[in-house]
Amino acid sequence: MRKEEQLLAYLKSACPGRQHAVRGRRLQDILGVSESRLHEMVNHLRQEGHPIGSSREGYFYIRTFGEARQTEEHLARMIRGLEAARQGMLRGMEERLLAEAGGDGHR
C-alpha cells in the first residue's frame, strides 16, 4: 500500500471528524515520513478530492460541512500569510536592487 493510501485509510478509520484530529508529528511517526513529505501527501490527497481537514489540533477526515468550512478558512489564512511573505520578499529585493543601482557606480 502506498504511503498516501495508508494516510487516507488511517485518517478515515482513526480520525473521523475534528474531535479526533491527530498531530502531524504522530502521522510522521506512523508513516515513517518527513514533515515536508506529509504535507505533500495531504495536499495531493486534497487535490484528488479527499476531504482531509486540518486545524491547530492536527489532521482529520472531514465529516461535516462545518469542518470543511473551518479547514477552508484555515487554508485561506495560510495562503494570505504566504502571499504577504512573498510580497515582502519582493519589496525587499526591489529596494536592494534600487539601492545597488543608485550606488556609487563602481560595482
Beta strands, then each sheet from edge to edge (+ up, - down):
strand 1: 52-55
strand 2: 58-61
sheet 1: 1+ 2-
end
